[in-house]
């Protein structure tokens, strides 16, 4: 997709959309759905080996997708 299709969105939105395009089952969503989904997503960076979710802790209120390398 060209950046022209993101005319009202930022480069961050383009990056957020690019990541799930390679992750099943999100890869099967049409571009319009991924773009709409991106508006509800957040990128968060954590130091290596940091505990993000753990047994006995409060449950997550969102779906977390962990990526171990830069996208």
Buried (B, 14 or more C-beta within 10 A) or exposed (E): EEEEEBEEBEEEBBEBBEBBEEEEEBEEBEEEEBBEBBEEBEEEEEEEEEEEEEEEEEEEEEEEEEEEEEE
